[in-house]
Amino acid sequence: MFSTLTRRSLRTTLLALPIAAGLLGTAAPAQAASALPAGSLTCQGKGIDPAAKLHHRTETFIKAPLSTVWRLHTDVESWPRWQKPVTSMKRLDPGRLHPGSRFRWTTPAPATPSTPATTLVITSTVHQLKPGQCIRWSGPAIGQGLRIDNGTHVWNFVPARGGVVVRTEESWTGQQLEADPATSITYLAPGLDLWLADLKAAAESRSCHH
């Protein structure tokens, strides 16, 4: 459904759909989807949806303290300040993120050949969290004429010399995406890379100013 998007619109779409946000990956046969793909990331033993046909994994090195990166990433209410595509954010419960925490956020999605321009409403639920090490959440993204049934997103934070390596992986399920997985993954995969680029820029900027 994204086959005729312009490159500019593509970048917007990718940023607009990083659920809970993003997916490289291959379309795995349904009958072989009983286990996680080799090398998949996990948080407290749980990873992406093993039945999903679409999944992507990527990573980056951030030259900033782990504490800075972790705080920035898990303070979800601050996302609109360093991720322009996040147009609103609302925590649905108080306090620091913890298993069971929920947050609802919005992001625009441009028109495609099969869907109108819309605003996606994404409701994410945290399932696993180990402070300073990993977090895993999932949730649907719903807009006018566009729906992602569920995105499962795993993040790992690994201390490294001079900074931290952030690794992330996501799977998406939904009839619209799965109708043409090869095309969908081509357009959706870079979303996570763009999210990481924003996280890197924000964390390194904060580190330089302190």
C-alpha positions as CSV (number, residue, x, y, z in Angstrom):
1,M,0.0,0.0,0.0
2,F,3.0,2.3,0.2
3,S,4.5,1.5,-3.2
4,T,4.0,5.0,-4.7
5,L,5.0,7.1,-1.8
6,T,7.6,9.8,-2.4
7,R,10.8,9.6,-0.5
8,R,9.8,12.6,1.5
9,S,6.4,11.1,2.4
10,L,8.2,7.8,3.1
11,R,10.3,9.4,5.8
12,T,7.2,11.0,7.3
13,T,5.4,7.7,7.2
14,L,8.3,5.8,8.8
15,L,8.4,8.4,11.7
16,A,4.7,8.3,11.9
17,L,4.5,4.6,12.5
18,P,7.3,3.6,14.9
19,I,4.9,2.0,17.5
20,A,5.3,1.8,19.4
21,A,7.5,2.6,16.2
22,G,9.3,0.7,13.1
23,L,10.5,-2.7,11.7
24,L,14.2,-5.0,8.4
25,G,13.1,-8.3,8.6
26,T,11.7,-10.9,6.3
27,A,8.3,-12.3,5.8
28,A,8.4,-15.5,7.8
29,P,6.1,-18.3,6.8
30,A,3.2,-18.6,9.3
31,Q,3.9,-22.3,9.9
32,A,7.5,-21.5,10.9
33,A,6.6,-18.6,13.2
34,S,6.5,-20.6,16.5
35,A,9.8,-19.3,17.7
36,L,11.6,-16.0,17.7
37,P,13.9,-15.2,14.8
38,A,17.5,-16.1,15.5
39,G,19.3,-13.4,17.4
40,S,16.1,-11.6,18.5
41,L,16.3,-9.2,21.4
42,T,14.5,-9.9,24.6
43,C,13.6,-8.2,27.9
44,Q,13.3,-10.6,30.8
45,G,12.9,-13.5,28.4
46,K,10.2,-11.9,26.2
47,G,10.8,-10.7,22.7
48,I,8.8,-9.7,19.6
49,D,5.7,-11.5,18.4
50,P,7.0,-14.8,17.0
51,A,4.0,-15.1,14.7
52,A,4.5,-11.7,13.1
53,K,5.4,-11.6,9.4
54,L,7.1,-8.2,9.7
55,H,10.0,-7.5,12.0
56,H,13.1,-5.3,12.0
57,R,16.1,-5.0,14.3
58,T,18.7,-2.2,14.4
59,E,21.2,-0.5,16.8
60,T,23.3,2.5,17.3
61,F,26.1,3.8,19.5
62,I,25.3,6.8,21.6
63,K,28.1,8.9,23.1
64,A,26.3,9.7,26.3
65,P,26.0,8.2,29.8
66,L,23.6,5.2,30.1
67,S,21.6,7.2,32.7
68,T,21.0,10.0,30.3
69,V,19.9,7.7,27.4
70,W,17.7,5.7,29.7
71,R,16.0,8.7,31.3
72,L,15.4,10.3,27.9
73,H,13.9,7.2,26.4
74,T,11.7,6.2,29.3
75,D,10.4,9.7,30.0
76,V,7.8,9.2,27.3
77,E,6.1,12.5,28.1
78,S,9.2,14.2,26.7
79,W,9.1,12.5,23.4
80,P,7.4,15.4,21.6
81,R,10.3,17.6,22.5
82,W,12.9,15.5,20.6
83,Q,10.8,13.5,18.2
84,K,8.9,15.9,15.9
85,P,6.5,13.2,14.6
86,V,5.1,12.7,18.1
87,T,2.4,15.3,18.1
88,S,0.9,14.5,21.5
89,M,1.6,12.2,24.5
90,K,-0.5,11.3,27.5
91,R,0.5,8.9,30.3
92,L,-2.5,6.9,31.4
93,D,-1.0,6.2,34.9
94,P,1.3,8.1,37.2
95,G,5.0,7.6,38.2
96,R,7.9,6.1,36.4
97,L,7.3,3.5,33.8
98,H,6.8,0.0,35.1
99,P,5.2,-3.2,33.9
100,G,1.5,-2.4,33.3
101,S,2.2,1.3,32.5
102,R,0.2,2.6,29.6
103,F,0.6,5.7,27.4
104,R,-1.3,7.1,24.4
105,W,0.3,9.2,21.7
106,T,-0.5,10.5,18.3
107,T,1.5,11.0,15.1
108,P,0.5,12.0,11.6
109,A,0.5,9.5,8.7
110,P,0.4,11.0,5.1
111,A,-2.0,9.8,2.4
112,T,-1.0,6.7,0.5
113,P,-2.5,5.2,-2.7
114,S,-4.9,3.2,-0.5
115,T,-5.4,5.2,2.6
116,P,-6.1,8.9,3.3
117,A,-3.9,11.2,5.4
118,T,-4.7,10.5,9.0
119,T,-3.6,10.8,12.6
120,L,-2.6,7.6,14.2
121,V,-3.6,7.0,17.8
122,I,-1.2,4.6,19.5
123,T,-1.8,3.0,22.8
124,S,1.2,1.3,24.3
125,T,1.4,-1.0,27.3
126,V,4.7,-1.8,29.0
127,H,5.1,-5.5,29.7
128,Q,8.7,-5.9,30.8
129,L,11.2,-3.4,32.2
130,K,14.6,-3.7,33.8
131,P,15.9,-0.3,34.8
132,G,18.9,0.7,32.7
133,Q,18.9,-2.5,30.8
134,C,15.7,-3.2,28.8
135,I,12.1,-2.4,28.1
136,R,9.4,-4.1,26.1
137,W,5.9,-2.7,25.2
138,S,3.2,-3.3,22.6
139,G,0.0,-1.8,21.3
140,P,-2.2,-1.0,18.3
141,A,-2.0,2.1,16.1
142,I,-5.4,3.2,14.7
143,G,-6.3,5.9,12.2
144,Q,-8.9,6.6,9.6
145,G,-8.5,3.9,7.0
146,L,-5.2,2.6,8.5
147,R,-4.8,0.1,11.3
148,I,-1.8,-1.8,12.8
149,D,-3.3,-4.4,15.0
150,N,-0.3,-4.8,17.3
151,G,3.3,-3.6,17.4
152,T,5.7,-5.3,19.9
153,H,8.8,-3.3,20.6
154,V,11.9,-4.4,22.5
155,W,14.8,-2.1,23.6
156,N,18.2,-3.2,25.0
157,F,20.7,-0.7,26.5
158,V,24.3,-2.0,26.8
159,P,27.1,0.0,28.4
160,A,30.1,0.4,26.1
161,R,33.4,2.4,26.2
162,G,32.5,6.0,25.9
163,G,28.7,5.5,25.8
164,V,26.0,3.0,25.3
165,V,24.9,0.7,22.5
166,V,21.1,0.9,22.0
167,R,19.5,-2.1,20.3
168,T,15.9,-2.3,19.3
169,E,13.6,-4.7,17.5
170,E,9.9,-4.5,16.6
171,S,7.3,-6.7,15.0
172,W,4.0,-5.6,13.5
173,T,0.8,-7.5,12.7
174,G,-2.2,-6.3,10.7
175,Q,-4.0,-7.3,7.5
176,Q,-3.1,-4.1,5.6
177,L,0.7,-4.7,6.2
178,E,0.6,-8.4,5.8
179,A,-1.2,-8.2,2.4
180,D,2.1,-7.2,0.9
181,P,4.8,-7.8,3.4
182,A,7.7,-7.3,1.0
183,T,6.5,-3.8,0.1
184,S,5.5,-3.0,3.7
185,I,8.8,-3.9,5.2
186,T,10.7,-1.9,2.6
187,Y,8.9,1.2,3.6
188,L,8.5,0.5,7.4
189,A,12.0,-0.8,8.3
190,P,13.8,2.5,8.4
191,G,11.5,3.9,11.0
192,L,13.5,2.4,13.8
193,D,16.7,3.8,12.4
194,L,15.2,7.2,12.4
195,W,14.0,6.9,16.0
196,L,17.5,5.9,17.0
197,A,19.0,8.8,15.2
198,D,16.7,11.2,17.1
199,L,17.5,9.5,20.4
200,K,21.2,9.7,19.7
201,A,21.0,13.4,18.7
202,A,19.0,14.3,21.8
203,A,21.1,12.3,24.3
204,E,24.4,13.5,22.9
205,S,23.2,17.1,22.9
206,R,22.2,16.8,26.6
207,S,25.5,15.1,27.4
208,C,27.5,18.0,25.8
209,H,25.6,20.6,27.8
210,H,26.2,18.9,31.2
